[in-house]
Amino acid sequence: MPLRERGGYAVTTRMTETEDQKDGKLEDRPFNPWRIPITDKAKQVVEEAIKLLESYERYYKLRKRTRRPADQTVFERTVSAILCDAIYHI
């Protein structure tokens, strides 16, 4: 499992990387949904982002009811994967 660490954040992936450039042209890279935080600092960033998103939803009254436990888990894993993928490619 490849591990990358930058600026105190470490995330890992279970899939292979793709190159951002082919034939000298910049290409979109695919999103890797299997990235997870490894270090305590990366886990704290993910937890803080989840709290901020939930606060945003509450402040602007975007949700009429709370998420079911299974949906909350999916939400947290999705936020985690997006942040870890961004951290990995920074």
N, CA, C and O atoms as a GROMACS GRO file, in nm:
protein
  360
    1MET      N    1   0.084  -0.116   0.000
    1MET     CA    2   0.000   0.000   0.000
    1MET      C    3   0.089   0.123   0.000
    1MET      O    4   0.162   0.145   0.097
    2PRO      N    5   0.087   0.205  -0.106
    2PRO     CA    6   0.171   0.323  -0.111
    2PRO      C    7   0.132   0.425  -0.004
    2PRO      O    8   0.014   0.443   0.024
    3LEU      N    9   0.231   0.489   0.055
    3LEU     CA   10   0.208   0.591   0.158
    3LEU      C   11   0.282   0.716   0.118
    3LEU      O   12   0.400   0.710   0.082
    4ARG      N   13   0.216   0.830   0.125
    4ARG     CA   14   0.276   0.957   0.091
    4ARG      C   15   0.259   1.052   0.207
    4ARG      O   16   0.151   1.058   0.266
    5GLU      N   17   0.364   1.126   0.241
    5GLU     CA   18   0.354   1.221   0.351
    5GLU      C   19   0.406   1.356   0.304
    5GLU      O   20   0.514   1.367   0.248
    6ARG      N   21   0.326   1.459   0.329
    6ARG     CA   22   0.363   1.595   0.291
    6ARG      C   23   0.313   1.689   0.399
    6ARG      O   24   0.195   1.687   0.432
    7GLY      N   25   0.400   1.769   0.453
    7GLY     CA   26   0.360   1.870   0.549
    7GLY      C   27   0.293   1.814   0.673
    7GLY      O   28   0.208   1.881   0.732
    8GLY      N   29   0.329   1.695   0.714
    8GLY     CA   30   0.272   1.636   0.834
    8GLY      C   31   0.144   1.558   0.809
    8GLY      O   32   0.092   1.497   0.902
    9TYR      N   33   0.093   1.558   0.685
    9TYR     CA   34  -0.027   1.482   0.653
    9TYR      C   35   0.015   1.356   0.579
    9TYR      O   36   0.094   1.364   0.485
   10ALA      N   37  -0.037   1.245   0.618
   10ALA     CA   38  -0.007   1.121   0.548
   10ALA      C   39  -0.137   1.052   0.514
   10ALA      O   40  -0.224   1.035   0.599
   11VAL      N   41  -0.149   1.012   0.391
   11VAL     CA   42  -0.264   0.937   0.346
   11VAL      C   43  -0.214   0.817   0.268
   11VAL      O   44  -0.100   0.816   0.220
   12THR      N   45  -0.297   0.719   0.256
   12THR     CA   46  -0.258   0.600   0.184
   12THR      C   47  -0.364   0.566   0.080
   12THR      O   48  -0.477   0.616   0.087
   13THR      N   49  -0.327   0.484  -0.012
   13THR     CA   50  -0.419   0.442  -0.116
   13THR      C   51  -0.404   0.293  -0.140
   13THR      O   52  -0.298   0.235  -0.116
   14ARG      N   53  -0.510   0.233  -0.185
   14ARG     CA   54  -0.506   0.090  -0.216
   14ARG      C   55  -0.504   0.066  -0.366
   14ARG      O   56  -0.502  -0.048  -0.412
   15MET      N   57  -0.504   0.174  -0.443
   15MET     CA   58  -0.504   0.162  -0.588
   15MET      C   59  -0.378   0.227  -0.644
   15MET      O   60  -0.309   0.300  -0.574
   16THR      N   61  -0.350   0.200  -0.768
   16THR     CA   62  -0.230   0.256  -0.829
   16THR      C   63  -0.255   0.400  -0.872
   16THR      O   64  -0.369   0.439  -0.898
   17GLU      N   65  -0.148   0.477  -0.878
   17GLU     CA   66  -0.156   0.616  -0.921
   17GLU      C   67  -0.158   0.623  -1.073
   17GLU      O   68  -0.109   0.534  -1.142
   18THR      N   69  -0.215   0.731  -1.124
   18THR     CA   70  -0.206   0.760  -1.266
   18THR      C   71  -0.129   0.890  -1.281
   18THR      O   72  -0.132   0.974  -1.191
   19GLU      N   73  -0.064   0.908  -1.390
   19GLU     CA   74   0.013   1.030  -1.412
   19GLU      C   75  -0.080   1.142  -1.456
   19GLU      O   76  -0.178   1.118  -1.528
   20ASP      N   77  -0.050   1.265  -1.413
   20ASP     CA   78  -0.130   1.380  -1.452
   20ASP      C   79  -0.098   1.426  -1.593
   20ASP      O   80  -0.178   1.494  -1.657
   21GLN      N   81   0.019   1.390  -1.643
   21GLN     CA   82   0.056   1.436  -1.776
   21GLN      C   83   0.088   1.317  -1.865
   21GLN      O   84   0.156   1.222  -1.826
   22LYS      N   85   0.036   1.325  -1.985
   22LYS     CA   86   0.066   1.226  -2.087
   22LYS      C   87   0.097   1.302  -2.215
   22LYS      O   88   0.021   1.389  -2.255
   23ASP      N   89   0.205   1.270  -2.277
   23ASP     CA   90   0.248   1.335  -2.400
   23ASP      C   91   0.260   1.487  -2.383
   23ASP      O   92   0.232   1.562  -2.476
   24GLY      N   93   0.300   1.532  -2.263
   24GLY     CA   94   0.320   1.674  -2.239
   24GLY      C   95   0.193   1.753  -2.216
   24GLY      O   96   0.200   1.874  -2.195
   25LYS      N   97   0.077   1.688  -2.220
   25LYS     CA   98  -0.050   1.758  -2.200
   25LYS      C   99  -0.104   1.725  -2.061
   25LYS      O  100  -0.100   1.610  -2.017
   26LEU      N  101  -0.155   1.826  -1.995
   26LEU     CA  102  -0.214   1.807  -1.864
   26LEU      C  103  -0.350   1.741  -1.880
   26LEU      O  104  -0.433   1.788  -1.958
   27GLU      N  105  -0.374   1.634  -1.807
   27GLU     CA  106  -0.500   1.563  -1.814
   27GLU      C  107  -0.564   1.556  -1.676
   27GLU      O  108  -0.494   1.561  -1.574
   28ASP      N  109  -0.694   1.544  -1.673
   28ASP     CA  110  -0.764   1.524  -1.547
   28ASP      C  111  -0.722   1.390  -1.489
   28ASP      O  112  -0.707   1.291  -1.561
   29ARG      N  113  -0.706   1.388  -1.359
   29ARG     CA  114  -0.673   1.262  -1.295
   29ARG      C  115  -0.800   1.207  -1.233
   29ARG      O  116  -0.885   1.284  -1.187
   30PRO      N  117  -0.815   1.077  -1.230
   30PRO     CA  118  -0.936   1.021  -1.170
   30PRO      C  119  -0.934   1.034  -1.018
   30PRO      O  120  -0.828   1.031  -0.956
   31PHE      N  121  -1.052   1.050  -0.960
   31PHE     CA  122  -1.067   1.055  -0.816
   31PHE      C  123  -1.045   0.915  -0.760
   31PHE      O  124  -1.099   0.818  -0.812
   32ASN      N  125  -0.967   0.905  -0.653
   32ASN     CA  126  -0.942   0.777  -0.589
   32ASN      C  127  -1.021   0.772  -0.457
   32ASN      O  128  -0.979   0.834  -0.360
   33PRO      N  129  -1.133   0.700  -0.453
   33PRO     CA  130  -1.218   0.698  -0.333
   33PRO      C  131  -1.165   0.612  -0.220
   33PRO      O  132  -1.230   0.602  -0.116
   34TRP      N  133  -1.051   0.549  -0.237
   34TRP     CA  134  -0.999   0.456  -0.136
   34TRP      C  135  -0.894   0.519  -0.045
   34TRP      O  136  -0.834   0.449   0.036
   35ARG      N  137  -0.871   0.647  -0.056
   35ARG     CA  138  -0.772   0.712   0.030
   35ARG      C  139  -0.828   0.733   0.170
   35ARG      O  140  -0.945   0.770   0.188
   36ILE      N  141  -0.743   0.709   0.269
   36ILE     CA  142  -0.782   0.725   0.409
   36ILE      C  143  -0.672   0.798   0.484
   36ILE      O  144  -0.555   0.787   0.448
   37PRO      N  145  -0.708   0.874   0.589
   37PRO     CA  146  -0.604   0.942   0.667
   37PRO      C  147  -0.526   0.843   0.752
   37PRO      O  148  -0.584   0.750   0.809
   38ILE      N  149  -0.396   0.862   0.761
   38ILE     CA  150  -0.310   0.773   0.839
   38ILE      C  151  -0.260   0.840   0.965
   38ILE      O  152  -0.269   0.784   1.074
   39THR      N  153  -0.206   0.961   0.952
   39THR     CA  154  -0.148   1.029   1.068
   39THR      C  155  -0.258   1.095   1.151
   39THR      O  156  -0.369   1.117   1.104
   40ASP      N  157  -0.223   1.126   1.275
   40ASP     CA  158  -0.319   1.193   1.363
   40ASP      C  159  -0.355   1.330   1.309
   40ASP      O  160  -0.470   1.374   1.321
   41LYS      N  161  -0.259   1.399   1.249
   41LYS     CA  162  -0.284   1.532   1.195
   41LYS      C  163  -0.383   1.525   1.078
   41LYS      O  164  -0.473   1.608   1.068
   42ALA      N  165  -0.367   1.427   0.992
   42ALA     CA  166  -0.460   1.409   0.880
   42ALA      C  167  -0.600   1.374   0.931
   42ALA      O  168  -0.700   1.420   0.876
   43LYS      N  169  -0.606   1.291   1.034
   43LYS     CA  170  -0.736   1.255   1.093
   43LYS      C  171  -0.804   1.377   1.154
   43LYS      O  172  -0.926   1.392   1.144
   44GLN      N  173  -0.725   1.465   1.217
   44GLN     CA  174  -0.780   1.587   1.275
   44GLN      C  175  -0.835   1.679   1.168
   44GLN      O  176  -0.939   1.743   1.187
   45VAL      N  177  -0.767   1.687   1.054
   45VAL     CA  178  -0.813   1.771   0.943
   45VAL      C  179  -0.948   1.720   0.893
   45VAL      O  180  -1.039   1.799   0.867
   46VAL      N  181  -0.960   1.590   0.878
   46VAL     CA  182  -1.085   1.530   0.830
   46VAL      C  183  -1.198   1.556   0.931
   46VAL      O  184  -1.308   1.594   0.893
   47GLU      N  185  -1.170   1.535   1.059
   47GLU     CA  186  -1.272   1.558   1.162
   47GLU      C  187  -1.317   1.703   1.163
   47GLU      O  188  -1.436   1.732   1.175
   48GLU      N  189  -1.222   1.795   1.151
   48GLU     CA  190  -1.256   1.938   1.149
   48GLU      C  191  -1.340   1.973   1.027
   48GLU      O  192  -1.434   2.051   1.037
   49ALA      N  193  -1.306   1.917   0.913
   49ALA     CA  194  -1.382   1.944   0.790
   49ALA      C  195  -1.525   1.892   0.803
   49ALA      O  196  -1.619   1.958   0.759
   50ILE      N  197  -1.542   1.777   0.862
   50ILE     CA  198  -1.677   1.722   0.882
   50ILE      C  199  -1.757   1.813   0.974
   50ILE      O  200  -1.873   1.841   0.948
   51LYS      N  201  -1.695   1.858   1.082
   51LYS     CA  202  -1.763   1.950   1.175
   51LYS      C  203  -1.802   2.080   1.104
   51LYS      O  204  -1.913   2.131   1.122
   52LEU      N  205  -1.712   2.133   1.022
   52LEU     CA  206  -1.741   2.257   0.950
   52LEU      C  207  -1.856   2.239   0.850
   52LEU      O  208  -1.943   2.325   0.840
   53LEU      N  209  -1.857   2.128   0.778
   53LEU     CA  210  -1.965   2.102   0.683
   53LEU      C  211  -2.099   2.086   0.754
   53LEU      O  212  -2.201   2.137   0.708
   54GLU      N  213  -2.099   2.015   0.866
   54GLU     CA  214  -2.223   1.998   0.942
   54GLU      C  215  -2.270   2.131   1.001
   54GLU      O  216  -2.391   2.157   1.005
   55SER      N  217  -2.179   2.214   1.046
   55SER     CA  218  -2.215   2.346   1.097
   55SER      C  219  -2.274   2.433   0.986
   55SER      O  220  -2.371   2.505   1.008
   56TYR      N  221  -2.216   2.424   0.869
   56TYR     CA  222  -2.266   2.498   0.753
   56TYR      C  223  -2.410   2.455   0.721
   56TYR      O  224  -2.497   2.539   0.698
   57GLU      N  225  -2.433   2.324   0.721
   57GLU     CA  226  -2.568   2.272   0.694
   57GLU      C  227  -2.668   2.322   0.799
   57GLU      O  228  -2.781   2.359   0.765
   58ARG      N  229  -2.626   2.322   0.926
   58ARG     CA  230  -2.715   2.369   1.033
   58ARG      C  231  -2.743   2.519   1.021
   58ARG      O  232  -2.857   2.563   1.032
   59TYR      N  233  -2.638   2.598   0.997
   59TYR     CA  234  -2.652   2.743   0.991
   59TYR      C  235  -2.746   2.786   0.879
   59TYR      O  236  -2.832   2.871   0.899
   60TYR      N  237  -2.730   2.726   0.761
   60TYR     CA  238  -2.813   2.761   0.647
   60TYR      C  239  -2.938   2.674   0.634
   60TYR      O  240  -3.011   2.683   0.535
   61LYS      N  241  -2.962   2.591   0.734
   61LYS     CA  242  -3.081   2.504   0.740
   61LYS      C  243  -3.098   2.425   0.609
   61LYS      O  244  -3.206   2.423   0.550
   62LEU      N  245  -2.992   2.360   0.568
   62LEU     CA  246  -2.994   2.282   0.444
   62LEU      C  247  -3.056   2.144   0.461
   62LEU      O  248  -3.098   2.081   0.364
   63ARG      N  249  -3.063   2.096   0.586
   63ARG     CA  250  -3.121   1.965   0.613
   63ARG      C  251  -3.242   1.981   0.704
   63ARG      O  252  -3.239   2.058   0.800
   64LYS      N  253  -3.347   1.907   0.672
   64LYS     CA  254  -3.468   1.912   0.756
   64LYS      C  255  -3.462   1.809   0.867
   64LYS      O  256  -3.531   1.823   0.968
   65ARG      N  257  -3.382   1.707   0.849
   65ARG     CA  258  -3.370   1.604   0.952
   65ARG      C  259  -3.226   1.552   0.955
   65ARG      O  260  -3.148   1.576   0.864
   66THR      N  261  -3.195   1.482   1.062
   66THR     CA  262  -3.058   1.428   1.074
   66THR      C  263  -3.041   1.306   0.984
   66THR      O  264  -3.138   1.240   0.947
   67ARG      N  265  -2.917   1.279   0.951
   67ARG     CA  266  -2.888   1.161   0.868
   67ARG      C  267  -2.907   1.034   0.949
   67ARG      O  268  -2.886   1.031   1.070
   68ARG      N  269  -2.947   0.930   0.880
   68ARG     CA  270  -2.950   0.798   0.944
   68ARG      C  271  -2.806   0.757   0.972
   68ARG      O  272  -2.715   0.805   0.904
   69PRO      N  273  -2.784   0.670   1.069
   69PRO     CA  274  -2.645   0.630   1.103
   69PRO      C  275  -2.566   0.579   0.982
   69PRO      O  276  -2.448   0.612   0.967
   70ALA      N  277  -2.628   0.499   0.898
   70ALA     CA  278  -2.556   0.448   0.780
   70ALA      C  279  -2.521   0.562   0.684
   70ALA      O  280  -2.412   0.564   0.627
   71ASP      N  281  -2.613   0.657   0.667
   71ASP     CA  282  -2.588   0.770   0.579
   71ASP      C  283  -2.480   0.863   0.637
   71ASP      O  284  -2.402   0.920   0.562
   72GLN      N  285  -2.477   0.876   0.769
   72GLN     CA  286  -2.374   0.957   0.834
   72GLN      C  287  -2.236   0.896   0.810
   72GLN      O  288  -2.139   0.968   0.785
   73THR      N  289  -2.228   0.765   0.817
   73THR     CA  290  -2.102   0.695   0.791
   73THR      C  291  -2.056   0.719   0.647
   73THR      O  292  -1.938   0.744   0.623
   74VAL      N  293  -2.149   0.710   0.552
   74VAL     CA  294  -2.115   0.734   0.411
   74VAL      C  295  -2.069   0.878   0.392
   74VAL      O  296  -1.970   0.903   0.322
   75PHE      N  297  -2.138   0.973   0.454
   75PHE     CA  298  -2.100   1.114   0.447
   75PHE      C  299  -1.957   1.135   0.498
   75PHE      O  300  -1.876   1.200   0.432
   76GLU      N  301  -1.927   1.080   0.615
   76GLU     CA  302  -1.794   1.097   0.674
   76GLU      C  303  -1.686   1.031   0.589
   76GLU      O  304  -1.578   1.088   0.574
   77ARG      N  305  -1.712   0.915   0.536
   77ARG     CA  306  -1.613   0.847   0.451
   77ARG      C  307  -1.591   0.923   0.320
   77ARG      O  308  -1.479   0.928   0.268
   78THR      N  309  -1.698   0.982   0.267
   78THR     CA  310  -1.686   1.059   0.143
   78THR      C  311  -1.601   1.183   0.164
   78THR      O  312  -1.511   1.212   0.084
   79VAL      N  313  -1.629   1.257   0.271
   79VAL     CA  314  -1.550   1.376   0.303
   79VAL      C  315  -1.404   1.337   0.324
   79VAL      O  316  -1.314   1.404   0.275
   80SER      N  317  -1.382   1.228   0.396
   80SER     CA  318  -1.247   1.181   0.422
   80SER      C  319  -1.173   1.148   0.292
   80SER      O  320  -1.058   1.188   0.274
   81ALA      N  321  -1.239   1.076   0.204
   81ALA     CA  322  -1.175   1.037   0.077
   81ALA      C  323  -1.142   1.159  -0.009
   81ALA      O  324  -1.035   1.164  -0.070
   82ILE      N  325  -1.234   1.256  -0.014
   82ILE     CA  326  -1.209   1.376  -0.095
   82ILE      C  327  -1.090   1.454  -0.041
   82ILE      O  328  -1.002   1.495  -0.117
   83LEU      N  329  -1.087   1.476   0.091
   83LEU     CA  330  -0.976   1.549   0.150
   83LEU      C  331  -0.844   1.475   0.135
   83LEU      O  332  -0.742   1.535   0.101
   84CYS      N  333  -0.845   1.346   0.160
   84CYS     CA  334  -0.721   1.268   0.150
   84CYS      C  335  -0.669   1.265   0.007
   84CYS      O  336  -0.548   1.270  -0.016
   85ASP      N  337  -0.760   1.257  -0.090
   85ASP     CA  338  -0.717   1.259  -0.230
   85ASP      C  339  -0.655   1.395  -0.264
   85ASP      O  340  -0.555   1.401  -0.335
   86ALA      N  341  -0.714   1.502  -0.213
   86ALA     CA  342  -0.658   1.636  -0.237
   86ALA      C  343  -0.522   1.652  -0.171
   86ALA      O  344  -0.428   1.704  -0.232
   87ILE      N  345  -0.511   1.606  -0.045
   87ILE     CA  346  -0.383   1.614   0.027
   87ILE      C  347  -0.276   1.534  -0.045
   87ILE      O  348  -0.162   1.579  -0.056
   88TYR      N  349  -0.311   1.418  -0.093
   88TYR     CA  350  -0.217   1.329  -0.160
   88TYR      C  351  -0.158   1.394  -0.285
   88TYR      O  352  -0.041   1.374  -0.316
   89HIS      N  353  -0.238   1.473  -0.355
   89HIS     CA  354  -0.193   1.532  -0.482
   89HIS      C  355  -0.145   1.674  -0.471
   89HIS      O  356  -0.117   1.738  -0.573
   90ILE      N  357  -0.134   1.726  -0.349
   90ILE     CA  358  -0.083   1.863  -0.330
   90ILE      C  359   0.068   1.862  -0.333
   90ILE      O  360   0.131   1.968  -0.319
   0.00000   0.00000   0.00000
